[in-house]
Amino acid sequence: MKITIAKTAGFCYGVKRAVELVEQAAEQGGPVYTLGPIAHNRHLVQYFNQKNVRVAASVDEIPDCSTVVIRSHGIPKATYEELRSRALNTIDATCPSVKRIHTIVSEAEKDGRTAVIIGTPTHPEVVAIAGWCTAPLVFHDDISLENWLLSDPERRNIPITMVSQTTGTQKLWEKCKKNIKKVCTNYKIFDTICKATENRQNEAATMALENDAMIVVGDQTSSNTKKLALICSQNCSKVFLVDNARELQPKQFCQISNIGITAGASTPAWIIKEVNHTMSEIKNVDVVAEESFEALLENSIKTLNTGDKVLGTVTAIGSTEIQVDLGTKHAGYIPYDEVSADPTVKPEDVLKVNDEIEVFVVHVNDQEGTVMLSRKKLEGIKVWDDVEAACENKTAVEGIITEENKGGLVANVKGVRVFIPASQTGIAKGGELSELKGKMVKMKITEFNRARRRVVGSIRAVASEERKAAAEKIWSEIEVNKQYKGVVKSLTSYGAFVDIGGVDGMVHVSELSWGRIKNPAEIVKVGDQIDVFVLKFDAEKKKISLGYKTPEMNPWNQIHNGDVVTVKIVKLVEFGAFAQILPGVDGLIHISQVADRRVDKVSDVLAEGQEVQAKIIELDLDRKRISLSIRALLTPAAEDEAPVEE
């Protein structure tokens, strides 16, 4: 005959903590109330009733100046506000895992997302979660969720944030996740089933397969206890859900050899012990390890394994480590270098005594009774979770380019190494990838494999989406003469293509300059930022003609008759010299105007490439002709001066 007790049987961390807080409040004296039963177990309620702890169904039932304990299930936001308005000493025993869900749904609503809660609608925990947002949707199973999703095609586009009741079953949760991922286009999923619940359910399923009968100990009103019984019944033909040892009948266990015992999260240790003793008597077997039973029960509150994520309370901050109470016989500690991945962070600045924190179990030393913990590793795990969520949800992440290798670039996304193939960097083939090194970039995660620690990203995917959105905006607002700041993307013999923020337009060579040019490169080069305006466009063909030269840029509008200008001699002819005044604007200096005396050859006075000052003495804008004079700026020769009378 063999009786096996589940290691995970009994109080979870949240219930244990709540019970301890009620006991401490009762020891202080004065009226003590719990807002609803502290846990779903009538024996526990009766135990506290004997200590003068009363159960109140609402805040109105609690007299002023009393101590009120909020149970581990939590309460709606409105009830918190009601408590604050009263003269009450409030002790918040809400399970930290439940509080996290309150934050998730509250922030989801602020972001304009719809909170979807998977759980029993009438369960206190679910009622409390729903009370932290104004319009949540609660579904008790995957079928009701699927029916809601498929009943209206528009619902596939609703931004959804989905959470689960902490005591939900993993099997149901996976079905609900599958439904959301199959139908919705904008979703965020948070795995909020308590790890202790998941471990308890997994152990119950395994024990049910290995034993001839299973005894599930707990109150019939307890949701997690009923789910344990359901899980056991799926793997074992004989399952007994009992409230206490007195409900066990010897005839129920005839011809049964191996019996497993598990218990819900709100079941007190003494009831589990009574059930074990009673079954030992029924089967006429020795009491199992009586001398170590108390230790067994203590360990059953919370088992610790390397790799677990657990909740604890900071009890002390030393010079080299942080001490943490995990609710077990083990002494937990966090070395200073495991507090944060940021070396500049000081532990005393981010942690305080009595802070409730989540930590990662690095090493369990049962011999010495210590557990080495890490907050830094948990941050790393959460970052990987965030990156995985970004991959599933197709959302962009930011990272710094840290290196260039043969195949592309490597980015650091909050400590996660992301490879970006060269084709996904957004840099043209043959371009310099090193230009991005050290820069912060946005990317989409296109491949995620946690086991192989392989993550692949694409900058190009983000740029493509942004360019598409910008293009749609431009085409919805474009009009003739509208001005844009653009970037020259490429040059051809007939013009320049300019990106005006998501759409390329073309500036014809004739629109680049008022003067004659042979090649657009004479005016602009690739990468130049220039101001352009729309000459015409065709939305259907997606073509835009742009202008660059403006009336203000017309050199003929910048010169006037009588102006003195510096000119460059560009060509000598028999009758004079042609000189450039501005790019595209030339004038003629007649041979009679090149000097203050008669010259036979222009080359005796001027040379090509020479710069001289000249005066505009004639300007014909219609015929685009300009006459210049150097002589007009020179002192008249002595023989030309009038005689001076004495």
NORVENJO-V927171 format. One record per run of one state. SS is the DSSP state (hx for helix, st for strand, lp for the rest). FROM is the first residue (numbers start at 0). LEN is the number of residues. If there is no record, write none. Layout:
SS:FROM:LEN + SS:FROM:LEN
//
This chain:
lp:0:1 + st:1:4 + lp:5:7 + hx:12:15 + lp:27:4 + st:31:4 + lp:35:6 + hx:41:8 + lp:49:3 + st:52:4 + lp:56:2 + hx:58:3 + lp:61:5 + st:66:4 + lp:70:6 + hx:76:8 + lp:84:4 + st:88:4 + lp:92:3 + hx:95:15 + lp:110:3 + st:113:5 + lp:118:5 + hx:123:7 + lp:130:6 + st:136:3 + lp:139:2 + hx:141:9 + lp:150:2 + hx:152:5 + lp:157:2 + st:159:5 + lp:164:5 + hx:169:14 + lp:183:3 + st:186:3 + lp:189:5 + hx:194:16 + lp:210:2 + st:212:5 + lp:217:5 + hx:222:11 + lp:233:5 + st:238:4 + lp:242:2 + hx:244:3 + lp:247:2 + hx:249:4 + lp:253:4 + st:257:6 + lp:263:5 + hx:268:14 + lp:282:7 + hx:289:12 + lp:301:7 + st:308:9 + lp:317:3 + st:320:5 + lp:325:5 + st:330:5 + hx:335:3 + lp:338:8 + hx:346:4 + lp:350:5 + st:355:10 + lp:365:4 + st:369:5 + lp:374:1 + hx:375:18 + lp:393:2 + st:395:10 + lp:405:2 + st:407:6 + lp:413:2 + st:415:6 + hx:421:3 + lp:424:8 + hx:432:4 + lp:436:3 + st:439:10 + lp:449:4 + st:453:5 + hx:458:19 + lp:477:5 + st:482:10 + lp:492:2 + st:494:5 + lp:499:4 + st:503:5 + hx:508:3 + lp:511:8 + hx:519:3 + lp:522:6 + st:528:10 + lp:538:4 + st:542:5 + lp:547:3 + hx:550:3 + lp:553:1 + hx:554:3 + lp:557:6 + st:563:10 + lp:573:2 + st:575:7 + lp:582:2 + st:584:6 + hx:590:3 + lp:593:8 + hx:601:3 + lp:604:6 + st:610:10 + lp:620:4 + st:624:5 + lp:629:1 + hx:630:3 + lp:633:4 + hx:637:3 + lp:640:6
//
